[in-house]
């Protein structure tokens, strides 16, 4: 089946990696369904793309996710799901972390992936050549101080991908996990530090070329467009300046 006949759903498509991934898949010929809570942003992006539509959606709302899946299923096949919606809140140590922040991160990074995957998996399987992508993080593979809540959530996303791949072995569905390291986007660090742009900028201070959203989107699109018998189980992508979550070269 050609890309032009295939539909890809991208969550968290209103900014950052999600928006860049939507652009990359549209450029590759996919019909892209952009989902996010911010309706105005995804509508504007969909209007820019050659073959796209938008659907306002909160992935933590299971009833809304099920309604979306039912509506989409009446209109199109579903071939690709990119679980990108997620994010971090706070950088406090475990001893003083806010349980509400941890709950929010778990709901979007873990339950959001679960809701979307469960709702669209029947259609992905029925397509005969489905792909589930989980955008996790290097945080899902190794911890760091001040990252407990986010690390726990991204470990959860990593485990969903790993377990789903085992459970779907023999089915016509690939499960791809892409785990980015340091990515500089307009919103990730600013959201984490509750709008404190000074703190957010220090995350990238002195780092020569952290990854961009487009770098990660290019990686995601490459993994998706491999021949259908090729599964990219886990792809870790970091900038050259970052050797691990706690080892980053900073100039000066």
N, C-alpha and C positions, 0 to 999 in steps of 0.2 A: 504494500500500500504506500502511495506517495505521501510526503509530508502535507501536501495541499489538501488531502482528504482526511487529515487527522486533527483531532481536537486535544488541546492541552489546557488544563486548568492550573492556574497559578494563584496560590494564596499569598496574602500580604503583598499584593502587587501595587500598592499605592506609592511606594518609595523604595530606595535602596536596591538590594539584591533582587527583590521580587519584581520591581518595575524593569530593571535591566534584563532579567530573565524573560519577561514577557516580550520585550523588544527583540531579544536574541531569537526566541522561538518563532515570533512573527516573521522575522527576516529569513528564517529557515523554511518558511512556508506553512507553518501550523496555523490553524484557526485557534486563537488564544482567548480563553475566558478568564478575565481578570477579576479576582475577588479581593475585597478588603473592606474594612469598616468605613473608610472615608470615601463616600460615594462620588464626591466631586472630583477627587484625584483620579480614580480609576476611569471615570467617564472621560476626563480630559485625555488620559493616556490612550484609551481605546479609540478615541477620535483620531489620534495620530497614526495609528497602526493600520496596515492594509487589510487585515482580516481579524478583527477582534470585537469582543463585546465585554461589557462590565456587569457585575452583579454585586451589590453591596451585601457583605456577609461578615458576621462575627463567628469565627471558627470555634469559639467556646460555647456557642449556643447550638445544642444538638438538634433542637426542633427546626431551627433555621437552616442548618446544614442538610437535614433530611429533605426539607422543602426545596432547597436548591438542587439537590441531586435528582429529585423527582422531576422538577421542571426541566433541567438540562437533559435528562434521559428521554423526555418526550420529543426533544428537538434534535438531538445529535448523539452520536456515539461518543464515548470518552476513551481516549487512548493513553493520555499522560496526565498524571497528577503530580504537581510540584508543591510539596508541603514546605513552604517558605515562611509562613507567618510565625513570628516568635519575637524574642527580645529579652533584655535584661533590665532588672530594676535593683539599684543599690549596689554598694560594694562593701557593706559592713561585714565584720567577722561573724562567724556562726553564733558566738556568744551574745551578739546584740542585733542580729538580723531581724527584720520585721516579718513575722509570719504571714502577714497579708501580702507582702511582696513575693514571698516564696510561693504562696498559693496562686497568685496571678501568673507568675512565671510557669508554674506547673500546668496551669489550665491552658495557656496558649501554646507552650512549647511541646507539651506531652499530650494532653487531652485534645487539643486542636488537631494534632496529627492523627490521633486515634479516630476522632469524629469524621474527618474528611476521608480517611482511608477506608473505614468501615462503610461509609455511605456510598463511595464510588467504586469500591472493589468489585461488586457484581458486574458493573458496566465495563470496568477495565479487563476483567476476565473474559467477558462476552466478546470483547473486541478481537480476541484471538492473538493479540500482541500488545499487551498493556505494559505500562511502566509507572512505578511509584518512585518518586524521588523524595528523600528526606534531607532537607538542609539542616544539618546538625551544627557542630562546631568542634574545634579542637578541644573546647571545654568539655565535650562529651567523652574525651579520651584521656584527659589528665587534669587534675585539679590545680588550683592556685589560691593563694591567700586572698580573702575578700570576695571570692567567687562562689561560695558554697551553694547558694540558692540557684544561681544560673547553671553552675556545674551539675548539680543534681538534676535539674530539668533537662539539660542537654544529654546527660547520661541516659535519661529516660527515653529521649528521642532516638538515640543510638541503639538502645536495646529493642525498641519497636522495630527498627529497620532490620536488625540482626535476626530477631525472632520471626518476623514476617517472611523473611527470605527462606528460612528453614521450613516454615509452614506452607509456603507456596511452591516448594520444589516440585516440579512436574507439571505445574500450571503455566499457562502462557502469559505470565506476568513477571517482569523483572523488578527487583527492588534495589535501587541505587541510593547510596548515601554519600553526600558531599559534605566534608567537614572543613570549613574555612578557618584560618587563623585570624591574624589582625587585618581587618577590613575597615577602611575609612569611608564612612558614608555620612550623609548630612544629619542623620537622626540617631543612630544606635547609641553612641556614647552620651550624647546630650540627653536622650531619654533615660539612660541608666543613671545619670547624675541629676535627674529631675530638673533639667533645664539649665544647669550650671555649665555654661559654655567654656569657662576657664578650666574647670576640672576636665571637661571632655577633651579639650585641645591638648592637655598634658598627656593623654593616652598615646598620642601620636608624635609627641614632641621629639625632634631629633631623629625620627625614623625615616630613612631614605626609602621612599615609595612603598608605603603600605599598600596592600591590595585595594583595588577599587571594586565597586559593585559590578562593573562591566567585566573585570577579570574573573569573578566568580560565576557570573552569568555565562561567560564563554565556556567555562569548565562544565557547567551544568548542561548547556546545549550540546557540547561535544559528547558527553556521556549518554545523553538521550538519543543522539543520532548515530550511535554505533549500530552495526547490524544486530538484528533482534536476538541472535543467539549469543551475543556478547554482553555480559553483565559486569558493569563496573561496581563491584560490591561496596568498596569504600575508597574514596579519593580524598586525601588530605592535601589542602592547598594553602601554602603560607607565602608571605613575601620573603625574599632572600634575606632580609635583615632579621628575620625571626626564626630561631632554631627550635624553640619550644614555647609553651605558654609563659614561661618565666625567664627565657633567654632571648633578649631583643637587643640588637646593636643600635645605639643612639649616638649620633655624631656629637662631638664636643664633650 
